[in-house]
Amino acid sequence: MATAIILFIGCTLLNVVLATIKSVMTIKGSKASAAVWNALSFGLYAYIVILTANAPITTFWKVFITAACNLVGVYGVKLVEERMRKDKMWKLEMTVRNEEVENLHKLLSTAGIPNHYLTAGKHTVFNCYCETKEQTDKAMKCGEICQAKTFASETTLSP
């Protein structure tokens, strides 16, 4: 019984990790890498289905183990993915009515966010350059205060 539980936990956790990587690679990877991760994930999943049907564990414990493995596995993969992410520079373009120019410029400058702006008719477009997520969040809050329409784009920086 203990061996069956350990095997079930190990296979379920591995399946969750493979399925999470498969999802990430389907979105961010090439066609070939997405296909390989998909094949690995579904290949192991077929074994998990058979193991689930035959394991001498109650349904409650199968559900509990599967949920726990999903929590741990997905969190772990996303943590690794986050640590492997390259540095990014975010450019925010915020458009405000001309009456809000001084207010937005002061808010951004006080928050330490590099910016410049250009007036075009009744509106002004600000370009802000943010190096961190925290700085991006601060800039977005400044824009919200001044009712800015915001567009964000990211640039991956080379090492």
Residue pairs with C-beta under 8 A, 6 or more apart in sequence:
1 56
1 57
4 55
4 56
4 57
5 55
5 57
5 61
5 65
7 51
7 55
8 51
8 52
8 55
8 57
8 62
8 65
9 65
9 69
11 44
11 47
11 48
11 51
12 48
12 65
12 66
12 69
13 69
13 72
13 73
14 44
15 41
15 44
15 45
15 48
15 69
16 69
16 70
16 72
16 73
16 74
17 73
17 76
17 77
18 37
18 40
18 41
18 44
19 41
19 45
20 73
20 74
20 77
20 78
21 37
21 41
21 77
22 34
22 37
22 38
22 40
22 41
24 77
24 81
25 33
25 34
25 37
26 34
26 37
26 38
29 37
52 62
55 62
57 65
86 156
86 157
86 159
87 131
87 156
87 157
88 154
88 155
88 156
88 157
89 129
89 130
89 131
89 154
89 155
89 157
90 129
90 130
90 131
90 135
90 136
90 152
90 153
90 154
90 155
91 127
91 128
91 129
91 130
91 152
91 153
91 154
91 155
92 126
92 127
92 128
92 129
92 130
92 136
92 139
92 140
92 143
92 150
92 151
92 152
93 125
93 126
93 127
93 128
93 150
93 151
93 152
93 153
94 104
94 125
94 126
94 128
94 139
94 143
94 146
94 148
94 149
94 150
94 151
95 123
95 124
95 125
95 126
95 148
95 149
95 150
96 104
96 123
96 124
96 126
96 143
96 146
96 147
96 148
96 149
97 122
97 123
97 124
97 147
98 119
98 122
98 123
98 124
100 124
100 146
100 147
100 148
101 117
101 119
101 124
103 145
103 146
104 126
104 142
104 143
104 145
104 146
104 148
105 115
105 117
105 126
107 142
107 145
107 146
108 115
108 126
108 128
108 139
108 142
109 115
111 135
111 138
111 139
111 142
112 135
113 128
113 129
113 130
113 135
113 138
113 139
113 142
114 128
114 129
115 126
115 127
115 128
115 129
115 139
116 126
116 127
117 124
117 125
117 126
117 127
118 124
118 125
126 148
128 139
130 136
130 139
136 152
140 150
140 152
142 148
143 150
